[in-house]
């Protein structure tokens, strides 16, 4: 059964974000990679996530094998995080997907740089080389935001 994204989550998706994608082979061997763009489709139950098959080749194979995926979106500035799980299919990569990736990479880079991460470190993390698009029919949504940090944790 599909799960519709609510207004709170849609508003969250307007922020600069990072994205981690997880899949597994038919044998259960996990694969993880970084998403570099996304688009929520009009039905608000489906989203396309862009990733680099050049950087994360096992993701493509595992999505084809099992059709299952989890995508975790994190706001670097405050660690607010949501994980979406569901069925996935690979789609043809279109110009709009590359545009989404370019905007995502630019926003994430600016956000991380504003938090003190050197751009030279960020650049290798975020690439759309050999971009692939996983279309996720969202079946589950989880809040993954970590608990409040203890008072002894260094402040920014």
C-alpha positions in Angstrom: 0.0 0.0 0.0 1.4 3.4 -1.0 2.1 6.1 1.6 1.4 9.7 0.8 4.0 12.3 1.8 2.5 14.8 4.1 3.0 18.6 4.1 5.7 18.4 6.8 7.8 16.1 4.8 7.3 18.0 1.6 8.4 21.2 3.4 11.5 19.3 4.7 12.4 18.3 1.1 12.8 22.0 0.3 15.9 22.2 2.6 19.5 21.5 1.6 19.8 17.8 2.2 22.1 14.8 2.0 20.8 11.4 0.9 21.9 7.9 1.6 20.4 5.0 -0.4 20.5 1.4 0.7 19.6 -1.7 -1.2 20.5 -5.4 -0.9 21.2 -8.2 -3.4 18.9 -11.2 -3.7 21.3 -13.0 -1.4 20.9 -10.2 1.2 24.3 -8.6 0.7 23.8 -4.9 1.5 24.9 -2.0 -0.8 24.9 1.6 0.2 25.5 4.8 -1.8 24.8 8.5 -1.8 21.9 10.1 -3.6 22.7 13.3 -5.5 19.2 14.5 -6.4 15.5 13.7 -6.2 12.1 14.7 -7.3 8.7 14.1 -5.6 6.2 13.1 -8.3 2.8 14.7 -8.5 1.0 11.8 -6.7 3.1 12.5 -3.6 3.5 8.8 -3.1 6.5 8.3 -5.5 9.9 9.9 -5.8 12.8 9.7 -8.1 16.2 9.5 -6.5 19.4 10.2 -8.6 22.6 8.4 -7.8 26.0 7.8 -9.6 26.3 4.3 -11.0 30.0 5.1 -11.6 30.5 5.7 -7.8 27.9 3.1 -6.5 27.7 0.3 -9.1 26.3 -2.3 -6.8 23.2 -0.2 -6.1 22.1 -0.4 -9.7 22.5 -4.2 -9.8 20.8 -4.7 -6.4 17.8 -2.5 -7.3 17.4 -4.4 -10.5 17.6 -7.7 -8.6 15.3 -7.0 -5.7 13.3 -3.9 -6.4 13.6 -2.8 -2.8 15.2 0.4 -1.5 15.6 2.7 1.5 16.5 6.4 1.1 17.4 8.4 4.1 17.4 12.2 3.8 19.3 14.3 6.3 19.5 18.0 6.9 23.2 18.7 7.7 22.4 21.8 9.7 20.3 20.1 12.4 20.4 16.3 11.7 16.6 16.1 11.1 16.3 12.9 9.1 13.6 10.9 7.4 13.9 7.4 5.8 11.6 6.3 3.0 11.3 2.6 2.1 9.6 1.0 -0.8 9.6 -0.7 -4.1 12.0 0.7 -6.7 12.5 0.5 -10.4 15.2 2.1 -12.5 14.1 4.7 -14.9 15.8 6.3 -17.9 17.8 9.3 -16.9 16.4 12.5 -18.4 17.6 16.1 -18.5 15.3 17.0 -15.7 17.0 14.4 -13.5 20.4 15.9 -14.2 18.9 19.3 -13.3 17.6 18.0 -10.0 21.1 16.5 -9.3 22.8 19.8 -10.2 20.6 21.8 -7.8 20.9 19.2 -5.1 24.7 19.0 -5.3 24.9 22.8 -5.3 22.6 23.2 -2.3 24.3 20.4 -0.3 27.8 21.8 -1.1 26.8 25.3 0.0 25.2 24.0 3.2 28.2 21.8 4.1 30.6 24.6 3.4 28.6 27.0 5.6 29.1 24.4 8.4 32.9 24.4 7.9 33.4 21.4 5.6 36.1 22.3 3.0 34.7 22.2 -0.5 37.7 20.1 -1.6 36.4 17.3 0.7 32.8 17.7 -0.4 33.4 17.4 -4.2 34.3 13.7 -4.3 31.2 12.8 -2.3 28.7 14.4 -4.7 28.8 13.4 -8.4 26.2 12.6 -11.0 28.6 10.8 -13.2 26.7 7.9 -14.9 23.6 9.1 -13.3 20.8 6.6 -12.6 17.3 7.2 -11.4 15.6 4.9 -8.9 11.8 5.5 -8.8 10.5 4.7 -5.3 6.9 3.8 -4.6 6.9 4.8 -0.9 5.6 2.2 1.4 7.0 3.2 4.7 8.3 6.5 6.3 10.3 6.7 9.4 11.6 9.7 11.4 15.3 9.0 11.9 16.3 12.3 13.7 18.7 11.4 16.4 17.8 12.2 20.0 18.8 15.5 21.5 22.5 15.6 22.0 23.8 15.6 25.6 24.9 18.9 27.1 28.5 17.8 27.1 28.5 17.5 23.2 30.5 20.3 21.6 28.3 23.1 20.4 28.8 24.5 16.9 
